[in-house]
């Protein structure tokens, strides 16, 4: 049948899908490290504020909660915005291609060369859900270490050095 005849083409498409998933995973890992570094810098910047909160009675758990919620919110907001932009991009990919072609004066993805009248874009709900789940999980995990680090700040040391 036609699937067996074009098996090398289908294998290439499967490899491309796996590579795209790997690239998305690496992008999410970089974003998670970005969250970690941003929160660590925030903790360093807010050392004296954390020390004051601790001296007026804030528990270590409440400090953990503050920075954990901050990091989780960054992850949730970024993931939500990314999903919305990605879906809008997929739904309007051909209009975007035509717009870029009009601006640059060149024909992107010429039908004579690529044998496509328009760019295909399909949203796979399973893949979308797995990428969103992975992004949210990594952002939540990335918030744990800086939150724990903020709770370990000794208010006496910080306020003495100020």
Order of alpha helices (4+ residues) and beta strands (2+ residues): alpha-alpha-alpha-alpha-alpha-alpha-alpha-alpha
